[in-house]
Amino acid sequence: MPIDLNSQLTQDVLVVILGLACGSFLNVLASRTLANESILWPPSHCPSCDTSIKWYDNFPIISYLILKGKCRSCKSKISIQYPLVEFFTAVIFIILFKTFGPTWQTAAMMAFTSTLIAITITDLREKLIPHDITYPSMLVGIAYSHFIRNDLLGTLAGIGVSYILFDFIAHYGLKYYLHFHKVPPVEAGEALSEADAENEEIEVMGGGDAVLSAVISAWLGWQKLLVALIIGFVVGTIMGVIYLAHEMRKHGIISQCLRPVLYVASLGIFIVAAILGAFQMAAGGLALSTPWLGSCALGAIAGGMLGFISVGSKVSKPFPFGPALAAGAMAAIFWTGGGIFQAGDR
């Protein structure tokens, strides 16, 4: 019985299979890029015993379940990362296909999200966003924006802004970080102290984040880059607070947060209320539909977060921002807001 390629079910199944296969490739791409190895040779092998993986053990997810997450040869554990990436890639691909249909935009966004997934793996594992992945993706994205989106100028403008913004954050963020961590100064006569070496390794916002931001602009344009950055910084803040709470718990200082959180949260409410009150007085005391409750709640949340961070800043460590920015970019793909953020493909 011939397969009907026009059938919706058939198309969905093919897209899922494509997503699983691409997810498997992204695992290889990320791992071998970090190891500075070729992605073509040698064939897939167990990282523990170097035994080549047979073709029948290389089916995405299915092989992992059959083998119960262990190498057939040496019985060492296979990272759960592999089936998770395969599953997530398939889910993203089918969502893209259902949203944009069988179009060039769907194919392009599949390629773009593949880049995001690969750099998420590398950044979480080694705090590294390899240029071997981002630069080729950026070039393909620029070509897509020029020939399909017809927005080369806006794309290039977004790329330029990306580098300026992240260089600014990296420069002043490092100053802020070193101020709270009190890295000892260089002693006279030392060519390179241990403190210097440590400073060289500290990156509050690495160069890879700037390149990733440029990649987002290359594929989506400057309008959706703004959306990605806003969402990315929100996600990054949430991730940072969770990471910071973990570090504070390890150092036994999380109990010291209550008083600063209450103080600064109260200050946040006072500042917001003062601003809203000033606007209402400027309007001549007229009744305004001012969102007092919601605004003051936001002030309290922002203040409380600042109080929390002020206690944990001395034990904090830089954490990977790439995954948060990638999440913002994935959300921006589906953004359909109006105004300056309206940036649909043509």
C-alpha positions in Angstrom: 0.0 0.0 0.0 1.6 3.3 -1.1 2.2 6.0 1.4 0.1 9.1 0.9 2.5 12.0 1.4 -0.4 14.4 1.3 -1.9 12.9 4.4 -1.7 15.1 7.5 -0.8 12.1 9.7 1.9 11.0 7.3 3.4 14.4 7.2 3.3 14.7 11.0 5.0 11.3 11.4 7.8 12.3 9.0 8.4 15.6 10.8 8.6 13.7 14.1 11.1 11.3 12.6 13.1 14.2 11.2 13.1 15.8 14.6 14.3 12.7 16.4 17.1 12.2 13.8 18.2 15.9 14.1 18.1 15.6 17.9 20.5 12.6 17.7 22.8 14.6 15.4 22.7 17.6 17.7 23.9 15.5 20.6 26.9 14.4 18.4 27.5 17.9 17.2 27.6 19.4 20.7 29.7 16.6 22.2 32.3 16.5 19.4 32.5 20.2 19.1 33.3 20.5 22.8 35.9 17.7 22.4 37.3 19.4 19.2 36.6 16.3 17.2 35.3 15.8 13.7 31.5 15.3 13.5 31.9 12.9 10.5 34.6 10.5 11.7 34.9 8.2 13.6 31.4 6.7 13.6 29.3 6.9 16.8 31.0 5.1 19.7 30.7 4.7 23.4 32.5 7.5 25.2 33.6 5.1 28.0 34.9 2.0 26.1 35.2 3.5 22.6 33.2 0.5 21.1 31.5 1.5 17.9 27.7 1.7 18.2 25.9 -0.7 16.0 23.2 0.6 13.7 20.5 -1.2 15.5 21.5 0.6 18.8 21.4 4.0 17.2 17.7 4.6 16.9 16.7 7.8 18.8 15.0 7.1 22.2 14.0 3.6 21.2 17.6 2.2 21.6 18.0 4.1 24.9 14.9 2.4 26.3 15.8 -1.1 24.9 19.3 -0.8 26.4 17.9 0.6 29.6 20.3 3.6 29.4 23.5 1.5 29.3 26.1 0.7 26.8 25.6 -2.8 25.3 29.4 -3.5 25.5 30.7 -2.0 28.8 27.3 -1.4 30.6 28.3 2.1 31.5 25.4 4.6 31.9 24.3 6.6 28.9 23.5 10.2 29.7 19.8 11.1 29.9 20.7 14.1 27.8 20.6 12.0 24.6 16.9 10.9 24.7 15.8 14.3 26.2 17.4 16.3 23.4 15.9 13.9 20.8 12.5 14.2 22.3 12.6 18.0 22.7 13.8 18.5 19.1 11.0 16.4 17.7 8.5 18.4 19.8 9.9 21.7 18.6 9.8 20.5 15.0 6.2 19.4 15.0 5.2 22.6 16.7 6.9 24.6 14.0 5.3 22.5 11.3 1.9 22.9 12.8 2.4 26.6 13.1 3.9 27.6 9.8 3.0 24.6 7.6 5.2 23.1 4.8 7.0 26.4 4.0 10.5 27.8 3.7 9.9 29.5 7.0 9.4 26.1 8.7 12.6 24.7 7.3 14.5 27.8 8.3 13.2 27.8 11.8 14.0 24.1 12.2 17.6 25.0 11.3 17.6 28.0 13.6 16.2 26.1 16.6 18.7 23.3 16.0 21.4 25.9 16.6 19.7 27.0 19.8 19.5 23.4 21.1 23.1 22.7 20.3 24.5 25.8 22.1 22.2 25.1 25.0 23.8 21.7 25.4 27.4 23.1 25.2 26.7 26.1 27.5 25.1 24.0 30.2 27.9 21.4 30.0 31.0 23.6 29.6 29.7 27.2 29.8 30.8 27.5 26.2 29.1 28.7 23.0 31.3 27.4 20.2 31.9 29.7 17.2 32.1 26.5 15.1 28.3 26.3 15.6 27.2 30.0 15.8 29.2 31.5 12.9 28.0 29.2 10.1 24.4 29.5 11.5 24.7 33.3 11.4 25.8 33.3 7.8 22.9 31.0 6.7 20.5 33.2 8.8 21.7 36.4 7.0 21.1 34.7 3.6 17.6 33.6 4.8 16.8 37.1 6.0 18.0 38.6 2.7 16.3 36.3 0.2 13.2 35.1 2.1 12.5 37.8 4.8 13.7 40.7 2.6 15.1 42.5 5.6 18.9 42.5 5.2 19.3 46.0 6.6 17.3 45.4 9.8 19.1 42.1 10.3 22.6 43.7 10.0 21.5 46.5 12.3 20.4 44.0 15.0 23.7 42.1 14.7 25.6 45.4 15.3 23.5 46.3 18.3 24.0 42.8 19.7 27.8 43.2 19.9 27.6 46.7 21.4 25.0 45.7 24.1 26.7 42.5 25.3 30.2 44.1 25.3 28.8 46.9 27.5 27.2 44.3 29.9 30.3 42.2 29.9 32.6 45.1 30.8 30.5 46.7 33.6 29.2 43.4 34.8 32.7 42.1 35.4 33.5 45.3 37.4 30.4 44.7 39.5 31.3 41.1 40.1 34.9 41.8 41.1 33.7 44.6 43.4 31.6 42.1 45.5 34.1 39.3 45.3 37.1 41.4 46.4 39.7 39.7 44.2 43.2 40.5 45.7 45.2 43.1 43.7 48.4 42.3 41.8 51.6 42.6 43.9 54.4 44.7 42.5 56.9 42.8 40.3 54.5 40.0 39.4 54.1 39.4 35.7 50.8 37.5 36.2 49.3 36.7 39.6 46.8 34.0 40.4 44.2 36.7 40.7 45.0 37.9 37.2 44.6 34.4 35.9 41.3 34.1 37.7 40.1 37.4 36.3 40.9 36.3 32.8 38.7 33.2 33.2 35.7 35.1 34.8 33.1 36.2 32.2 29.9 37.7 33.5 28.6 37.9 29.9 30.8 36.0 27.5 31.6 36.8 23.9 29.6 33.7 22.9 26.4 35.4 24.3 27.0 38.4 22.0 27.5 36.0 19.0 24.3 34.1 19.9 22.4 37.4 20.1 23.7 38.2 16.6 22.6 34.8 15.4 19.1 35.5 16.6 19.1 38.8 14.7 20.4 37.0 11.6 17.4 34.7 11.6 14.6 36.8 13.1 15.5 40.4 12.5 16.0 43.2 15.0 12.4 43.5 16.0 12.2 39.9 17.3 15.7 40.2 18.7 14.2 42.8 21.1 11.5 40.3 22.1 14.1 37.5 22.5 16.3 39.7 24.7 13.5 40.8 27.0 12.2 37.3 27.5 15.8 36.0 27.7 16.7 38.4 30.5 13.6 37.5 32.4 14.3 33.8 32.1 17.9 34.5 33.0 17.0 36.4 36.1 14.8 33.5 37.3 17.6 31.0 36.5 20.1 33.3 38.3 18.0 33.5 41.4 17.5 29.8 41.6 21.3 29.2 41.0 22.1 31.9 43.6 19.8 30.3 46.2 21.6 27.0 45.6 25.0 28.6 46.2 23.7 30.4 49.3 22.3 27.2 50.8 25.6 25.5 50.3 27.4 28.4 52.2 24.7 28.4 54.9 23.8 32.1 54.5 20.3 31.8 53.0 18.8 32.4 56.4 20.3 35.9 56.4 18.1 37.0 53.5 14.8 37.7 55.4 15.6 41.1 56.8 17.2 42.6 53.6 14.4 41.1 51.5 11.7 42.8 53.7 13.6 46.1 53.9 14.2 46.4 50.1 10.8 45.1 49.2 9.2 47.8 51.4 11.5 50.4 49.7 10.3 49.1 46.3 6.7 49.6 47.3 7.4 53.1 48.6 9.2 54.1 45.4 6.4 52.8 43.2 3.7 54.4 45.3 5.6 57.7 45.3 5.9 57.7 41.5 2.2 56.8 41.0 1.2 59.4 43.5 3.3 62.1 41.8 1.6 61.3 38.5 -1.8 61.5 40.0 -1.0 64.9 41.6 0.4 66.1 38.3 -3.0 65.3 36.8 -4.6 67.7 39.2 -5.8 65.2 41.7 -8.2 63.7 39.1 -9.2 60.1 39.7 -7.0 57.9 37.5 -7.4 54.3 36.7 -4.0 53.7 38.2 -3.1 50.0 38.8 -1.9 50.6 42.4 -2.1 47.0 43.6 -0.4 45.4 40.6 2.3 48.1 40.4 3.1 48.0 44.1 3.3 44.2 44.0 5.8 44.4 41.1 7.8 46.9 43.2 7.8 44.5 46.1 8.9 41.6 44.0 11.7 43.6 42.4 12.8 45.0 45.7 12.7 41.6 47.4 14.8 40.1 44.6 17.4 42.9 44.9 17.6 42.3 48.7 18.1 38.6 48.1 20.8 39.2 45.5 22.6 41.7 47.8 23.1 38.9 50.4 24.1 36.3 47.9 26.4 38.4 45.7 29.5 37.5 47.7 29.1 33.8 47.1 27.7 34.0 43.6 29.4 32.6 40.5 28.8 33.4 36.8 26.3 31.0 35.3 25.5 30.2 31.6 23.2 32.8 30.0 23.0 31.0 26.6 20.1 28.7 27.5 18.0 31.7 28.8 18.7 33.6 25.6 17.9 30.5 23.5 14.5 30.2 25.4 13.8 33.9 24.5 14.6 33.3 20.9 12.3 30.2 20.7 9.5 32.3 22.2 10.3 35.2 19.8 9.8 32.8 16.8 6.1 32.6 17.6 5.7 36.3 18.6 2.9 38.1 16.7 2.7 41.3 18.7 2.0 44.6 17.0 3.9 47.9 16.7 7.6 47.8 16.3 7.7 44.2 17.3 5.6 43.1 14.2 8.2 41.3 12.1 6.5 38.5 10.1 8.3 36.7 7.3 7.3 37.6 3.8 
